[in-house]
Amino acid sequence: MEKKTNPFTMDFGREPVEFIPRIRVMNDLVEAFTSEIPSQHIAMITGVRGSGKTVFMTTVSKRIAEQGKWTVVELSPEQDLLESLVKKLANDRTLSKIFQHTQINLSFFGVGLKVAGTPISDPEVALERMLEGMKKQNRKVLISIDEVVNNQNMRVFASVFQILLRKDLPIFLLMTGLFDNVRALQDQKTLTFLYRAPRISLQPLNLGIMADRYQTLFAIEREAAMRMAKATRGYPFAFQLLGYFTWQYPKDPRKVRTLYKQYLIEYVYEKIWAEMSDGDRKVAEAMAQIPDGSIKEIRQILDMETNQFNPYRMRLIRKGIADGEIHGKLTFVLPMFEEFVKDSI
């Protein structure tokens, strides 16, 4: 039998052939943005590396674009976001006709629209005029920004976005980012409106659904498929990795496990570890020594009182590294992370 193409991927950000969508969360977000009276204009998607933030945002953007009357623009936080947005909107064939009709001269930005009148040089003014023209035609723009950081480009853009929103213009924003980067941007005194922005923290995938996919793709018994799913702990990147190597080496489970662990460490865990503070690492090291996650025992190792320990606990949970849902317990969310921590000590 001819071997089919591996449906799993090791690439970050690209929508894989085989992936598990978060249907309920996606439906809620699409409805919030596209309803006749939108309940929100901005959403911040957070999660640990490999949790599927980019794929989630891309899927939501596609679904919104399919609604009609929507233009989706992807921007990079490393660019001048305002100028880049002006140029991308102006180069859209449908929108360019609207801008020509409303006599918006964008020649200052190198846009070749033949329009009489004084060229607009301020990107904020240009955007306001462009969005006013779009609003009259019942058109809306969704901006997506992947992996936001607290830099000057983002701060300027967020400030202008807030102003445009107050003027009831048809502009919407989806952003992804690591918890620390999103929090740093929210902490800016002039951007307090971001605190009110809904934050979607991507949680582990459903193990039952993961097992269904493994069972179907590999034609294995349910029990074996569930063991595979549990080995990922619902972590999307782990779902891809384990599936990828199982597809490549179906008769060599030892090799699969070795490569699975190696790629988790090299692609994700080393980066996560490097970004953790010394205090977070010490807590993680103590957690790795307590298999059942007893907070009492973890604190005993660290010689910490509850009020000292709680900030670390909350930070690890918000970063998507730890799970504290069970009272008195703190365990790792990521598969094999405790093994990685023990090896790093």
PEBEL-V195273 format. One record per backbone hydrogen bond with DSSP energy under -0.5 kcal/mol. NH is the residue of the N-H (numbers start at 1). CO is the residue of the C=O. If there is no record, write none. Layout:
nh=NH co=CO
nh=NH co=CO
This chain:
nh=16 co=14
nh=18 co=7
nh=19 co=17
nh=21 co=19
nh=23 co=21
nh=26 co=22
nh=27 co=23
nh=28 co=24
nh=29 co=25
nh=30 co=26
nh=31 co=27
nh=32 co=28
nh=33 co=29
nh=34 co=30
nh=35 co=31
nh=38 co=36
nh=39 co=32
nh=40 co=32
nh=43 co=173
nh=44 co=198
nh=45 co=43
nh=45 co=175
nh=46 co=44
nh=46 co=200
nh=47 co=177
nh=51 co=48
nh=56 co=52
nh=57 co=53
nh=58 co=54
nh=59 co=55
nh=60 co=56
nh=61 co=57
nh=62 co=58
nh=63 co=59
nh=64 co=60
nh=65 co=61
nh=66 co=62
nh=67 co=64
nh=68 co=65
nh=71 co=140
nh=73 co=71
nh=73 co=142
nh=75 co=144
nh=79 co=76
nh=81 co=79
nh=84 co=80
nh=85 co=81
nh=86 co=82
nh=87 co=83
nh=88 co=84
nh=89 co=85
nh=90 co=86
nh=91 co=87
nh=92 co=89
nh=96 co=92
nh=97 co=93
nh=98 co=94
nh=99 co=95
nh=100 co=96
nh=101 co=97
nh=102 co=98
nh=103 co=100
nh=104 co=99
nh=105 co=103
nh=106 co=104
nh=109 co=106
nh=110 co=107
nh=111 co=106
nh=113 co=111
nh=114 co=112
nh=115 co=113
nh=120 co=105
nh=123 co=121
nh=126 co=122
nh=127 co=123
nh=128 co=124
nh=129 co=125
nh=130 co=126
nh=131 co=127
nh=132 co=128
nh=133 co=129
nh=134 co=130
nh=135 co=131
nh=136 co=132
nh=137 co=133
nh=137 co=134
nh=138 co=135
nh=139 co=134
nh=140 co=69
nh=141 co=170
nh=142 co=71
nh=143 co=141
nh=143 co=172
nh=144 co=73
nh=145 co=174
nh=146 co=75
nh=148 co=176
nh=151 co=149
nh=155 co=151
nh=156 co=152
nh=157 co=153
nh=158 co=154
nh=159 co=155
nh=160 co=156
nh=161 co=157
nh=162 co=158
nh=163 co=159
nh=164 co=160
nh=165 co=161
nh=166 co=162
nh=167 co=163
nh=168 co=165
nh=169 co=164
nh=171 co=169
nh=172 co=141
nh=173 co=41
nh=174 co=143
nh=175 co=43
nh=176 co=145
nh=177 co=45
nh=182 co=178
nh=183 co=179
nh=184 co=180
nh=185 co=181
nh=186 co=182
nh=187 co=183
nh=188 co=185
nh=191 co=188
nh=192 co=189
nh=194 co=191
nh=195 co=192
nh=196 co=192
nh=196 co=193
nh=197 co=194
nh=198 co=42
nh=200 co=44
nh=200 co=198
nh=201 co=199
nh=202 co=46
nh=202 co=200
nh=205 co=234
nh=210 co=206
nh=211 co=207
nh=212 co=208
nh=213 co=209
nh=214 co=210
nh=215 co=211
nh=216 co=212
nh=217 co=213
nh=218 co=214
nh=219 co=215
nh=220 co=215
nh=225 co=221
nh=226 co=222
nh=227 co=223
nh=228 co=224
nh=229 co=225
nh=230 co=226
nh=231 co=227
nh=232 co=228
nh=232 co=229
nh=233 co=229
nh=233 co=230
nh=234 co=229
nh=235 co=232
nh=236 co=234
nh=237 co=50
nh=239 co=235
nh=240 co=236
nh=241 co=237
nh=242 co=238
nh=243 co=239
nh=244 co=240
nh=245 co=241
nh=246 co=242
nh=247 co=243
nh=248 co=244
nh=249 co=245
nh=252 co=249
nh=256 co=252
nh=257 co=253
nh=258 co=254
nh=259 co=255
nh=260 co=256
nh=261 co=257
nh=262 co=258
nh=263 co=259
nh=264 co=260
nh=265 co=261
nh=266 co=262
nh=267 co=263
nh=268 co=264
nh=269 co=264
nh=270 co=265
nh=272 co=268
nh=273 co=269
nh=274 co=270
nh=275 co=271
nh=276 co=272
nh=276 co=273
nh=281 co=277
nh=282 co=278
nh=283 co=279
nh=284 co=280
nh=285 co=281
nh=286 co=282
nh=287 co=283
nh=288 co=284
nh=289 co=285
nh=289 co=286
nh=290 co=287
nh=291 co=289
nh=293 co=290
nh=295 co=328
nh=298 co=294
nh=299 co=295
nh=300 co=296
nh=301 co=297
nh=302 co=298
nh=303 co=299
nh=304 co=299
nh=308 co=305
nh=309 co=305
nh=310 co=306
nh=312 co=308
nh=312 co=309
nh=313 co=309
nh=314 co=310
nh=315 co=311
nh=316 co=312
nh=317 co=313
nh=318 co=314
nh=319 co=315
nh=320 co=317
nh=321 co=316
nh=322 co=316
nh=323 co=331
nh=327 co=325
nh=329 co=326
nh=330 co=293
nh=331 co=323
nh=333 co=321
nh=334 co=321
nh=335 co=232
nh=337 co=334
nh=340 co=336
nh=341 co=337
nh=342 co=338
nh=343 co=339
nh=344 co=340
nh=344 co=341
nh=345 co=341
nh=345 co=342
